[in-house]
Amino acid sequence: MRAPRLIAAMVVASLLTVYAEPASAQGLGDRLKRKAKERLDQKTDKGMDKALDKAENTVKCAATDTACIEKAQAEGKTVDTGDGAVTTAASGGDVNSMKPGQGAWANYDFKPGERILFFDDLTKDEVGDFPRSMEFKSGALEIVEWQDGRWLRANADSEWFIPLPEVRPDRFTMEFDFYIPTGEVWIYFGEDRGRRLDFRGWGGTRLMNNHAGVQAQAEDPERESRIHRGRIMVDGKYAKVYVDDRRVLNVPNADLEKSNKIHFHADGDNERPSLFGNFRLAAGGKKLYDALSETGRVATQGIYFDTGSDRIRPESSPTLKEIAAMLKEHGDLALLIEGHTDNVGSAASNQTLSEKRAAAVKATLVADYGVEADRLETAGLGSTKPSGSNDTPEGRQTNRRVELVKK
C-alpha cells in the first residue's frame, strides 16, 4: 500500500513544482518556439537561396539565337527561351533527361490550350516596375531580375489581376512559376470568394467550391519550398490541377467561375518575398481530330523542345499520345507535320530549326508510338507563316508551334 501512496505523492509534488514555477515553464516554451522558428527560418533561407541560385544561373535566349546559347553553355549556365523550354547549358541537355512517356510523364495528361489569351515572361517591362500587362490591387509588387531571369516579387501580402481579352472560355489552361517560402497564393476566377484554387509554397494544392461542397486538396510528399510550376486545365465544370510533373487534383465538379480577369492573392513579406513568373493562359479548343476534320489543319502548342534544339521534351507526352491515338483510330488519315517559329533570330536559323523539329516529331511518333512512317511527311516553314503578331509576347508564343495538316 505504501508504493501507491509514494507514487501519488511524487505526482502531486511534480504538479506542484510545475504550477509553482510558471515563469520557468513559460521560458522553456518560449525557447522551444524560438528554436523551432530558427530552424524554420534556416530551412526557408536555404530554400530561397536554392531557388535564387537557380534563377541567377539562368540566361534567357531566343530559341534560334545560337550565339547566346553557345555563350551560356560555355559559362555553364541554364538557358530559358521564356516559353517553358529550359535547357541545362553545361550539359547541353534538359534538366529532366527523360523522353516523352517515360517515368512520371507516362501518366501526365496536361495539354496547353493552343489559342494564347495572355503570355508574359516580364521581359518587356523595366525592373522595379509593376507589369503593364496586369492590374495592381494591393500590397508591394515589383519586377526583379537575377541575371536575365525576371520575376514578379511580392514583398508583402499582395493582390493583382491578369486581364483576359474575353470571358474565360469553357476549355482553358493556365500555367505559371511560383516560389512562396511562407504561405500560399489564392486564385479566384470571378467575384465568388467561395470558389478558388490555392497553390502552397511547399507544393501542396487545394481547390474549393463551397456552394457545391467541394474541398479537394493534395500535399507534396517532398514538402520543399522551391520554384514550382503550377498548372490548371479546365473543361466546363471539370478541372485538373498539376504541380511540376504530377497531376495532383482531379475534380469533375469544380465549376469555377467565368470572367475576364484572374485574381491572384499571394502571401509575402520583406524577409521572405514570394516570386512569380512565366505566366501563360490559353483557350483550349476542340480535340485535334475534330479541328482537323473541320479545317484540314490544326495547330498545337503542346509539343515542347529544348532551347535551340529539336530534342522533344517529356512534357509533350499528352499531345504526342493524342496524335498517335488519332492516327490509329483513323487508319486512312495521313498527315503533313509543319514546324513554325516566331521571327526572333535569323530567317535561315529559323528555317533550319523548324525543319529539324518537324522531322523530330515524325521520328518520335514512328519510333515510340508505333505510327507508320509512310503516313507522315514533314516541312519546316520557319517564321514565314505567322499565326499571330510578332509584335506582342502572345503573338510570338502563338507562332512557336507545330501544325498538323490533313493530306
Contacts in CASP RR format, 6 or more apart in sequence:
PFRMAT RR
TARGET T0000
AUTHOR 0000-0000-0000
METHOD contacts of the structure
MODEL  1
MRAPRLIAAMVVASLLTVYAEPASAQGLGDRLKRKAKERLDQKTDKGMDK
ALDKAENTVKCAATDTACIEKAQAEGKTVDTGDGAVTTAASGGDVNSMKP
GQGAWANYDFKPGERILFFDDLTKDEVGDFPRSMEFKSGALEIVEWQDGR
WLRANADSEWFIPLPEVRPDRFTMEFDFYIPTGEVWIYFGEDRGRRLDFR
GWGGTRLMNNHAGVQAQAEDPERESRIHRGRIMVDGKYAKVYVDDRRVLN
VPNADLEKSNKIHFHADGDNERPSLFGNFRLAAGGKKLYDALSETGRVAT
QGIYFDTGSDRIRPESSPTLKEIAAMLKEHGDLALLIEGHTDNVGSAASN
QTLSEKRAAAVKATLVADYGVEADRLETAGLGSTKPSGSNDTPEGRQTNR
RVELVKK
18 25 0 8 1.000
43 225 0 8 1.000
44 181 0 8 1.000
44 182 0 8 1.000
44 225 0 8 1.000
44 272 0 8 1.000
45 272 0 8 1.000
47 181 0 8 1.000
47 224 0 8 1.000
47 225 0 8 1.000
47 226 0 8 1.000
48 179 0 8 1.000
48 181 0 8 1.000
48 225 0 8 1.000
48 272 0 8 1.000
50 226 0 8 1.000
51 179 0 8 1.000
51 225 0 8 1.000
51 226 0 8 1.000
51 227 0 8 1.000
51 275 0 8 1.000
52 146 0 8 1.000
54 78 0 8 1.000
54 227 0 8 1.000
55 146 0 8 1.000
55 147 0 8 1.000
55 149 0 8 1.000
55 151 0 8 1.000
55 227 0 8 1.000
55 275 0 8 1.000
56 146 0 8 1.000
56 147 0 8 1.000
57 76 0 8 1.000
57 77 0 8 1.000
57 78 0 8 1.000
57 147 0 8 1.000
58 77 0 8 1.000
58 78 0 8 1.000
58 79 0 8 1.000
58 80 0 8 1.000
58 86 0 8 1.000
58 146 0 8 1.000
58 147 0 8 1.000
58 148 0 8 1.000
58 149 0 8 1.000
59 68 0 8 1.000
59 71 0 8 1.000
59 72 0 8 1.000
59 75 0 8 1.000
59 77 0 8 1.000
59 78 0 8 1.000
59 79 0 8 1.000
59 80 0 8 1.000
59 89 0 8 1.000
59 147 0 8 1.000
59 148 0 8 1.000
59 149 0 8 1.000
60 79 0 8 1.000
60 80 0 8 1.000
60 81 0 8 1.000
60 82 0 8 1.000
60 121 0 8 1.000
60 123 0 8 1.000
60 148 0 8 1.000
60 149 0 8 1.000
61 68 0 8 1.000
61 69 0 8 1.000
61 72 0 8 1.000
61 79 0 8 1.000
61 80 0 8 1.000
61 81 0 8 1.000
61 307 0 8 1.000
61 308 0 8 1.000
62 68 0 8 1.000
62 81 0 8 1.000
62 344 0 8 1.000
62 345 0 8 1.000
63 81 0 8 1.000
63 83 0 8 1.000
63 85 0 8 1.000
63 305 0 8 1.000
63 307 0 8 1.000
63 308 0 8 1.000
63 341 0 8 1.000
63 344 0 8 1.000
63 353 0 8 1.000
63 400 0 8 1.000
64 308 0 8 1.000
64 341 0 8 1.000
64 344 0 8 1.000
64 345 0 8 1.000
64 346 0 8 1.000
64 349 0 8 1.000
64 350 0 8 1.000
64 353 0 8 1.000
65 344 0 8 1.000
65 345 0 8 1.000
66 308 0 8 1.000
66 349 0 8 1.000
68 79 0 8 1.000
69 79 0 8 1.000
69 87 0 8 1.000
69 89 0 8 1.000
69 307 0 8 1.000
69 308 0 8 1.000
72 78 0 8 1.000
72 79 0 8 1.000
72 89 0 8 1.000
73 79 0 8 1.000
73 89 0 8 1.000
73 90 0 8 1.000
73 92 0 8 1.000
75 89 0 8 1.000
76 89 0 8 1.000
76 90 0 8 1.000
77 89 0 8 1.000
77 90 0 8 1.000
77 147 0 8 1.000
78 86 0 8 1.000
78 87 0 8 1.000
78 88 0 8 1.000
78 89 0 8 1.000
78 90 0 8 1.000
78 95 0 8 1.000
79 86 0 8 1.000
79 87 0 8 1.000
79 89 0 8 1.000
79 307 0 8 1.000
80 86 0 8 1.000
80 87 0 8 1.000
80 149 0 8 1.000
80 307 0 8 1.000
81 307 0 8 1.000
81 308 0 8 1.000
82 121 0 8 1.000
82 123 0 8 1.000
82 278 0 8 1.000
83 280 0 8 1.000
83 397 0 8 1.000
83 400 0 8 1.000
84 278 0 8 1.000
84 280 0 8 1.000
84 304 0 8 1.000
85 304 0 8 1.000
85 305 0 8 1.000
85 306 0 8 1.000
85 307 0 8 1.000
85 313 0 8 1.000
86 94 0 8 1.000
86 95 0 8 1.000
86 307 0 8 1.000
87 93 0 8 1.000
87 94 0 8 1.000
87 95 0 8 1.000
87 306 0 8 1.000
87 307 0 8 1.000
87 308 0 8 1.000
87 309 0 8 1.000
88 94 0 8 1.000
88 95 0 8 1.000
92 306 0 8 1.000
93 306 0 8 1.000
93 309 0 8 1.000
93 311 0 8 1.000
94 306 0 8 1.000
94 311 0 8 1.000
94 313 0 8 1.000
94 314 0 8 1.000
96 245 0 8 1.000
96 313 0 8 1.000
96 314 0 8 1.000
98 105 0 8 1.000
98 314 0 8 1.000
99 312 0 8 1.000
99 314 0 8 1.000
99 364 0 8 1.000
99 368 0 8 1.000
100 312 0 8 1.000
100 313 0 8 1.000
100 314 0 8 1.000
100 315 0 8 1.000
100 316 0 8 1.000
100 317 0 8 1.000
100 320 0 8 1.000
100 364 0 8 1.000
100 368 0 8 1.000
101 108 0 8 1.000
101 314 0 8 1.000
101 317 0 8 1.000
101 321 0 8 1.000
101 368 0 8 1.000
102 314 0 8 1.000
104 245 0 8 1.000
104 246 0 8 1.000
105 245 0 8 1.000
105 314 0 8 1.000
105 315 0 8 1.000
105 317 0 8 1.000
106 317 0 8 1.000
107 247 0 8 1.000
108 242 0 8 1.000
108 245 0 8 1.000
108 246 0 8 1.000
108 247 0 8 1.000
108 314 0 8 1.000
108 315 0 8 1.000
108 317 0 8 1.000
108 318 0 8 1.000
109 240 0 8 1.000
109 247 0 8 1.000
109 318 0 8 1.000
110 173 0 8 1.000
110 231 0 8 1.000
110 233 0 8 1.000
110 240 0 8 1.000
110 242 0 8 1.000
110 247 0 8 1.000
110 315 0 8 1.000
110 318 0 8 1.000
111 173 0 8 1.000
111 233 0 8 1.000
111 302 0 8 1.000
111 318 0 8 1.000
111 319 0 8 1.000
111 322 0 8 1.000
112 173 0 8 1.000
112 175 0 8 1.000
112 280 0 8 1.000
112 282 0 8 1.000
112 284 0 8 1.000
112 301 0 8 1.000
112 302 0 8 1.000
113 171 0 8 1.000
113 172 0 8 1.000
113 173 0 8 1.000
113 282 0 8 1.000
113 283 0 8 1.000
113 284 0 8 1.000
113 285 0 8 1.000
113 301 0 8 1.000
113 302 0 8 1.000
114 282 0 8 1.000
114 283 0 8 1.000
114 284 0 8 1.000
114 285 0 8 1.000
114 298 0 8 1.000
114 299 0 8 1.000
114 300 0 8 1.000
114 301 0 8 1.000
114 302 0 8 1.000
114 401 0 8 1.000
115 282 0 8 1.000
115 283 0 8 1.000
115 284 0 8 1.000
115 285 0 8 1.000
115 398 0 8 1.000
116 280 0 8 1.000
116 281 0 8 1.000
116 282 0 8 1.000
116 301 0 8 1.000
116 394 0 8 1.000
116 395 0 8 1.000
116 397 0 8 1.000
116 398 0 8 1.000
117 164 0 8 1.000
117 165 0 8 1.000
117 166 0 8 1.000
117 281 0 8 1.000
117 282 0 8 1.000
117 283 0 8 1.000
117 394 0 8 1.000
118 133 0 8 1.000
118 162 0 8 1.000
118 163 0 8 1.000
118 164 0 8 1.000
118 165 0 8 1.000
118 279 0 8 1.000
118 280 0 8 1.000
118 281 0 8 1.000
118 394 0 8 1.000
119 279 0 8 1.000
119 280 0 8 1.000
119 281 0 8 1.000
119 393 0 8 1.000
119 394 0 8 1.000
119 395 0 8 1.000
119 397 0 8 1.000
120 131 0 8 1.000
120 133 0 8 1.000
120 134 0 8 1.000
120 277 0 8 1.000
120 279 0 8 1.000
120 393 0 8 1.000
121 150 0 8 1.000
121 277 0 8 1.000
121 278 0 8 1.000
121 279 0 8 1.000
121 393 0 8 1.000
122 131 0 8 1.000
122 143 0 8 1.000
122 150 0 8 1.000
122 151 0 8 1.000
122 152 0 8 1.000
122 277 0 8 1.000
123 149 0 8 1.000
123 150 0 8 1.000
123 393 0 8 1.000
124 132 0 8 1.000
124 133 0 8 1.000
124 393 0 8 1.000
125 131 0 8 1.000
125 132 0 8 1.000
125 133 0 8 1.000
125 143 0 8 1.000
126 143 0 8 1.000
127 142 0 8 1.000
127 143 0 8 1.000
127 144 0 8 1.000
127 145 0 8 1.000
127 150 0 8 1.000
128 142 0 8 1.000
128 143 0 8 1.000
128 144 0 8 1.000
129 142 0 8 1.000
129 143 0 8 1.000
130 136 0 8 1.000
130 141 0 8 1.000
130 142 0 8 1.000
130 143 0 8 1.000
130 160 0 8 1.000
131 143 0 8 1.000
131 152 0 8 1.000
133 162 0 8 1.000
133 163 0 8 1.000
133 393 0 8 1.000
134 160 0 8 1.000
134 161 0 8 1.000
134 162 0 8 1.000
134 163 0 8 1.000
135 160 0 8 1.000
135 161 0 8 1.000
135 162 0 8 1.000
135 163 0 8 1.000
135 261 0 8 1.000
136 160 0 8 1.000
137 158 0 8 1.000
137 159 0 8 1.000
137 160 0 8 1.000
137 161 0 8 1.000
137 263 0 8 1.000
138 157 0 8 1.000
138 158 0 8 1.000
138 159 0 8 1.000
139 154 0 8 1.000
139 155 0 8 1.000
139 156 0 8 1.000
139 157 0 8 1.000
139 158 0 8 1.000
139 159 0 8 1.000
140 154 0 8 1.000
140 155 0 8 1.000
140 156 0 8 1.000
140 158 0 8 1.000
141 152 0 8 1.000
141 153 0 8 1.000
141 154 0 8 1.000
141 155 0 8 1.000
141 158 0 8 1.000
141 160 0 8 1.000
142 152 0 8 1.000
142 153 0 8 1.000
142 155 0 8 1.000
143 150 0 8 1.000
143 151 0 8 1.000
143 152 0 8 1.000
143 153 0 8 1.000
144 150 0 8 1.000
144 151 0 8 1.000
144 153 0 8 1.000
144 275 0 8 1.000
145 151 0 8 1.000
150 277 0 8 1.000
151 179 0 8 1.000
151 275 0 8 1.000
151 276 0 8 1.000
151 277 0 8 1.000
152 160 0 8 1.000
152 275 0 8 1.000
152 276 0 8 1.000
152 277 0 8 1.000
153 273 0 8 1.000
153 274 0 8 1.000
153 275 0 8 1.000
154 266 0 8 1.000
154 267 0 8 1.000
154 268 0 8 1.000
154 273 0 8 1.000
154 274 0 8 1.000
154 275 0 8 1.000
154 276 0 8 1.000
155 268 0 8 1.000
155 269 0 8 1.000
155 270 0 8 1.000
155 273 0 8 1.000
156 268 0 8 1.000
156 269 0 8 1.000
156 270 0 8 1.000
157 265 0 8 1.000
157 266 0 8 1.000
157 267 0 8 1.000
157 268 0 8 1.000
157 269 0 8 1.000
158 265 0 8 1.000
158 266 0 8 1.000
158 268 0 8 1.000
159 263 0 8 1.000
159 264 0 8 1.000
159 265 0 8 1.000
159 266 0 8 1.000
160 263 0 8 1.000
160 264 0 8 1.000
161 261 0 8 1.000
161 262 0 8 1.000
161 263 0 8 1.000
161 264 0 8 1.000
162 261 0 8 1.000
162 262 0 8 1.000
162 264 0 8 1.000
162 279 0 8 1.000
162 281 0 8 1.000
163 260 0 8 1.000
163 261 0 8 1.000
164 260 0 8 1.000
164 261 0 8 1.000
164 262 0 8 1.000
164 281 0 8 1.000
165 260 0 8 1.000
166 260 0 8 1.000
167 258 0 8 1.000
167 259 0 8 1.000
167 260 0 8 1.000
168 189 0 8 1.000
168 234 0 8 1.000
168 258 0 8 1.000
168 259 0 8 1.000
168 260 0 8 1.000
168 262 0 8 1.000
169 258 0 8 1.000
169 283 0 8 1.000
169 284 0 8 1.000
169 285 0 8 1.000
170 234 0 8 1.000
170 235 0 8 1.000
170 236 0 8 1.000
170 258 0 8 1.000
171 234 0 8 1.000
171 235 0 8 1.000
171 236 0 8 1.000
171 283 0 8 1.000
171 284 0 8 1.000
171 285 0 8 1.000
172 233 0 8 1.000
172 234 0 8 1.000
172 281 0 8 1.000
172 282 0 8 1.000
172 283 0 8 1.000
172 284 0 8 1.000
173 231 0 8 1.000
173 232 0 8 1.000
173 233 0 8 1.000
173 234 0 8 1.000
173 280 0 8 1.000
173 281 0 8 1.000
173 282 0 8 1.000
173 284 0 8 1.000
174 231 0 8 1.000
174 232 0 8 1.000
174 262 0 8 1.000
174 279 0 8 1.000
174 280 0 8 1.000
174 281 0 8 1.000
174 282 0 8 1.000
175 229 0 8 1.000
175 230 0 8 1.000
175 231 0 8 1.000
175 278 0 8 1.000
175 279 0 8 1.000
175 280 0 8 1.000
175 281 0 8 1.000
176 229 0 8 1.000
176 230 0 8 1.000
176 276 0 8 1.000
176 277 0 8 1.000
176 278 0 8 1.000
176 279 0 8 1.000
176 280 0 8 1.000
177 227 0 8 1.000
177 228 0 8 1.000
177 229 0 8 1.000
177 230 0 8 1.000
177 275 0 8 1.000
177 276 0 8 1.000
177 277 0 8 1.000
177 278 0 8 1.000
178 185 0 8 1.000
178 199 0 8 1.000
178 201 0 8 1.000
178 227 0 8 1.000
178 228 0 8 1.000
178 229 0 8 1.000
178 230 0 8 1.000
178 274 0 8 1.000
178 275 0 8 1.000
178 276 0 8 1.000
178 277 0 8 1.000
179 201 0 8 1.000
179 225 0 8 1.000
179 226 0 8 1.000
179 227 0 8 1.000
179 228 0 8 1.000
179 274 0 8 1.000
179 275 0 8 1.000
179 276 0 8 1.000
180 199 0 8 1.000
180 200 0 8 1.000
180 201 0 8 1.000
180 225 0 8 1.000
180 266 0 8 1.000
180 267 0 8 1.000
180 268 0 8 1.000
180 274 0 8 1.000
180 275 0 8 1.000
181 201 0 8 1.000
181 225 0 8 1.000
181 272 0 8 1.000
181 273 0 8 1.000
181 274 0 8 1.000
182 201 0 8 1.000
182 225 0 8 1.000
182 267 0 8 1.000
182 268 0 8 1.000
182 269 0 8 1.000
182 272 0 8 1.000
183 200 0 8 1.000
183 201 0 8 1.000
183 267 0 8 1.000
183 268 0 8 1.000
184 198 0 8 1.000
184 199 0 8 1.000
184 200 0 8 1.000
184 201 0 8 1.000
184 266 0 8 1.000
184 267 0 8 1.000
185 198 0 8 1.000
185 199 0 8 1.000
185 201 0 8 1.000
185 264 0 8 1.000
185 265 0 8 1.000
185 266 0 8 1.000
185 267 0 8 1.000
185 274 0 8 1.000
185 276 0 8 1.000
186 196 0 8 1.000
186 197 0 8 1.000
186 198 0 8 1.000
186 264 0 8 1.000
186 265 0 8 1.000
186 266 0 8 1.000
187 196 0 8 1.000
187 197 0 8 1.000
187 198 0 8 1.000
187 199 0 8 1.000
187 262 0 8 1.000
187 263 0 8 1.000
187 264 0 8 1.000
187 265 0 8 1.000
188 195 0 8 1.000
188 196 0 8 1.000
188 257 0 8 1.000
188 262 0 8 1.000
188 263 0 8 1.000
188 265 0 8 1.000
189 195 0 8 1.000
189 196 0 8 1.000
189 197 0 8 1.000
189 256 0 8 1.000
189 257 0 8 1.000
189 258 0 8 1.000
189 259 0 8 1.000
189 262 0 8 1.000
189 263 0 8 1.000
190 257 0 8 1.000
190 258 0 8 1.000
190 259 0 8 1.000
190 261 0 8 1.000
190 263 0 8 1.000
191 257 0 8 1.000
191 259 0 8 1.000
192 211 0 8 1.000
192 257 0 8 1.000
194 208 0 8 1.000
194 209 0 8 1.000
194 210 0 8 1.000
194 211 0 8 1.000
195 208 0 8 1.000
195 209 0 8 1.000
195 210 0 8 1.000
195 211 0 8 1.000
195 254 0 8 1.000
195 255 0 8 1.000
195 256 0 8 1.000
195 257 0 8 1.000
196 207 0 8 1.000
196 208 0 8 1.000
197 205 0 8 1.000
197 206 0 8 1.000
197 207 0 8 1.000
197 232 0 8 1.000
197 239 0 8 1.000
197 241 0 8 1.000
197 256 0 8 1.000
198 205 0 8 1.000
198 206 0 8 1.000
198 207 0 8 1.000
198 208 0 8 1.000
199 205 0 8 1.000
199 228 0 8 1.000
199 230 0 8 1.000
199 243 0 8 1.000
200 206 0 8 1.000
200 220 0 8 1.000
201 225 0 8 1.000
201 228 0 8 1.000
202 220 0 8 1.000
202 222 0 8 1.000
202 223 0 8 1.000
202 224 0 8 1.000
202 225 0 8 1.000
203 219 0 8 1.000
203 220 0 8 1.000
203 222 0 8 1.000
203 223 0 8 1.000
203 224 0 8 1.000
203 228 0 8 1.000
203 243 0 8 1.000
204 217 0 8 1.000
204 218 0 8 1.000
204 219 0 8 1.000
204 220 0 8 1.000
204 243 0 8 1.000
204 248 0 8 1.000
205 217 0 8 1.000
205 218 0 8 1.000
205 241 0 8 1.000
205 243 0 8 1.000
205 248 0 8 1.000
205 249 0 8 1.000
206 215 0 8 1.000
206 216 0 8 1.000
206 217 0 8 1.000
206 218 0 8 1.000
207 214 0 8 1.000
207 216 0 8 1.000
207 217 0 8 1.000
207 239 0 8 1.000
207 241 0 8 1.000
207 249 0 8 1.000
207 251 0 8 1.000
207 254 0 8 1.000
208 214 0 8 1.000
208 215 0 8 1.000
208 216 0 8 1.000
209 253 0 8 1.000
209 254 0 8 1.000
209 255 0 8 1.000
209 256 0 8 1.000
212 253 0 8 1.000
212 255 0 8 1.000
214 251 0 8 1.000
214 253 0 8 1.000
214 254 0 8 1.000
214 255 0 8 1.000
216 249 0 8 1.000
216 251 0 8 1.000
216 254 0 8 1.000
217 249 0 8 1.000
218 241 0 8 1.000
218 248 0 8 1.000
218 249 0 8 1.000
220 243 0 8 1.000
220 248 0 8 1.000
227 275 0 8 1.000
228 243 0 8 1.000
228 244 0 8 1.000
229 243 0 8 1.000
229 244 0 8 1.000
229 278 0 8 1.000
230 241 0 8 1.000
230 242 0 8 1.000
230 243 0 8 1.000
230 244 0 8 1.000
231 241 0 8 1.000
231 242 0 8 1.000
231 243 0 8 1.000
232 239 0 8 1.000
232 240 0 8 1.000
232 241 0 8 1.000
232 242 0 8 1.000
233 239 0 8 1.000
233 240 0 8 1.000
233 242 0 8 1.000
234 254 0 8 1.000
234 256 0 8 1.000
236 255 0 8 1.000
237 252 0 8 1.000
237 253 0 8 1.000
237 254 0 8 1.000
237 255 0 8 1.000
237 256 0 8 1.000
238 251 0 8 1.000
238 252 0 8 1.000
238 253 0 8 1.000
238 254 0 8 1.000
239 249 0 8 1.000
239 251 0 8 1.000
239 254 0 8 1.000
239 256 0 8 1.000
240 247 0 8 1.000
240 249 0 8 1.000
240 250 0 8 1.000
240 251 0 8 1.000
241 247 0 8 1.000
241 248 0 8 1.000
241 249 0 8 1.000
241 250 0 8 1.000
241 251 0 8 1.000
242 248 0 8 1.000
245 314 0 8 1.000
245 315 0 8 1.000
262 281 0 8 1.000
264 276 0 8 1.000
266 274 0 8 1.000
266 276 0 8 1.000
267 274 0 8 1.000
268 274 0 8 1.000
280 397 0 8 1.000
282 301 0 8 1.000
285 291 0 8 1.000
286 294 0 8 1.000
287 322 0 8 1.000
288 298 0 8 1.000
288 300 0 8 1.000
288 322 0 8 1.000
288 323 0 8 1.000
288 326 0 8 1.000
288 404 0 8 1.000
289 326 0 8 1.000
289 329 0 8 1.000
289 330 0 8 1.000
291 298 0 8 1.000
292 298 0 8 1.000
292 326 0 8 1.000
292 404 0 8 1.000
292 406 0 8 1.000
293 406 0 8 1.000
296 405 0 8 1.000
296 406 0 8 1.000
297 403 0 8 1.000
297 404 0 8 1.000
297 405 0 8 1.000
297 406 0 8 1.000
298 403 0 8 1.000
298 404 0 8 1.000
299 387 0 8 1.000
299 401 0 8 1.000
299 402 0 8 1.000
299 403 0 8 1.000
299 404 0 8 1.000
300 319 0 8 1.000
300 401 0 8 1.000
300 402 0 8 1.000
300 403 0 8 1.000
300 404 0 8 1.000
301 397 0 8 1.000
301 398 0 8 1.000
301 400 0 8 1.000
301 401 0 8 1.000
302 315 0 8 1.000
302 316 0 8 1.000
302 318 0 8 1.000
302 319 0 8 1.000
302 402 0 8 1.000
303 312 0 8 1.000
303 316 0 8 1.000
303 319 0 8 1.000
303 320 0 8 1.000
303 361 0 8 1.000
303 402 0 8 1.000
304 312 0 8 1.000
304 313 0 8 1.000
304 315 0 8 1.000
304 316 0 8 1.000
305 311 0 8 1.000
305 312 0 8 1.000
305 313 0 8 1.000
305 357 0 8 1.000
305 360 0 8 1.000
306 313 0 8 1.000
308 353 0 8 1.000
310 353 0 8 1.000
310 356 0 8 1.000
310 357 0 8 1.000
310 359 0 8 1.000
310 360 0 8 1.000
311 360 0 8 1.000
312 320 0 8 1.000
312 360 0 8 1.000
312 361 0 8 1.000
312 364 0 8 1.000
320 361 0 8 1.000
320 364 0 8 1.000
320 365 0 8 1.000
320 368 0 8 1.000
320 369 0 8 1.000
321 369 0 8 1.000
323 335 0 8 1.000
323 365 0 8 1.000
323 369 0 8 1.000
323 371 0 8 1.000
323 404 0 8 1.000
324 365 0 8 1.000
324 369 0 8 1.000
324 370 0 8 1.000
324 371 0 8 1.000
326 333 0 8 1.000
327 333 0 8 1.000
327 335 0 8 1.000
327 365 0 8 1.000
327 371 0 8 1.000
327 375 0 8 1.000
328 371 0 8 1.000
333 375 0 8 1.000
333 406 0 8 1.000
334 375 0 8 1.000
334 376 0 8 1.000
334 377 0 8 1.000
334 406 0 8 1.000
334 407 0 8 1.000
335 375 0 8 1.000
335 376 0 8 1.000
335 377 0 8 1.000
335 404 0 8 1.000
335 405 0 8 1.000
335 406 0 8 1.000
335 407 0 8 1.000
336 376 0 8 1.000
336 377 0 8 1.000
336 378 0 8 1.000
336 379 0 8 1.000
336 404 0 8 1.000
336 405 0 8 1.000
336 406 0 8 1.000
336 407 0 8 1.000
337 358 0 8 1.000
337 361 0 8 1.000
337 362 0 8 1.000
337 376 0 8 1.000
337 377 0 8 1.000
337 378 0 8 1.000
337 379 0 8 1.000
337 402 0 8 1.000
337 403 0 8 1.000
337 404 0 8 1.000
337 405 0 8 1.000
338 354 0 8 1.000
338 358 0 8 1.000
338 378 0 8 1.000
338 379 0 8 1.000
338 380 0 8 1.000
338 381 0 8 1.000
338 385 0 8 1.000
338 402 0 8 1.000
338 403 0 8 1.000
338 404 0 8 1.000
338 405 0 8 1.000
339 354 0 8 1.000
339 355 0 8 1.000
339 357 0 8 1.000
339 358 0 8 1.000
339 378 0 8 1.000
339 379 0 8 1.000
339 380 0 8 1.000
339 381 0 8 1.000
339 382 0 8 1.000
339 401 0 8 1.000
339 402 0 8 1.000
339 403 0 8 1.000
340 354 0 8 1.000
340 380 0 8 1.000
340 381 0 8 1.000
340 382 0 8 1.000
340 383 0 8 1.000
340 385 0 8 1.000
340 386 0 8 1.000
340 387 0 8 1.000
340 399 0 8 1.000
340 400 0 8 1.000
340 401 0 8 1.000
340 402 0 8 1.000
340 403 0 8 1.000
341 350 0 8 1.000
341 353 0 8 1.000
341 354 0 8 1.000
341 382 0 8 1.000
341 383 0 8 1.000
341 399 0 8 1.000
341 400 0 8 1.000
342 350 0 8 1.000
342 383 0 8 1.000
342 386 0 8 1.000
342 390 0 8 1.000
342 395 0 8 1.000
342 396 0 8 1.000
342 397 0 8 1.000
342 399 0 8 1.000
342 400 0 8 1.000
343 350 0 8 1.000
343 383 0 8 1.000
343 386 0 8 1.000
343 390 0 8 1.000
343 396 0 8 1.000
343 399 0 8 1.000
344 390 0 8 1.000
344 396 0 8 1.000
347 382 0 8 1.000
347 383 0 8 1.000
350 382 0 8 1.000
350 383 0 8 1.000
351 380 0 8 1.000
351 381 0 8 1.000
351 382 0 8 1.000
353 382 0 8 1.000
354 380 0 8 1.000
354 381 0 8 1.000
354 382 0 8 1.000
355 378 0 8 1.000
355 379 0 8 1.000
355 380 0 8 1.000
357 380 0 8 1.000
357 402 0 8 1.000
358 378 0 8 1.000
358 379 0 8 1.000
358 380 0 8 1.000
358 402 0 8 1.000
359 378 0 8 1.000
361 378 0 8 1.000
361 402 0 8 1.000
362 373 0 8 1.000
362 376 0 8 1.000
362 377 0 8 1.000
362 378 0 8 1.000
365 371 0 8 1.000
365 376 0 8 1.000
366 372 0 8 1.000
366 373 0 8 1.000
366 376 0 8 1.000
377 407 0 8 1.000
383 390 0 8 1.000
383 399 0 8 1.000
386 395 0 8 1.000
386 399 0 8 1.000
387 395 0 8 1.000
387 398 0 8 1.000
387 399 0 8 1.000
387 401 0 8 1.000
388 395 0 8 1.000
388 398 0 8 1.000
388 399 0 8 1.000
389 395 0 8 1.000
390 396 0 8 1.000
390 399 0 8 1.000
END
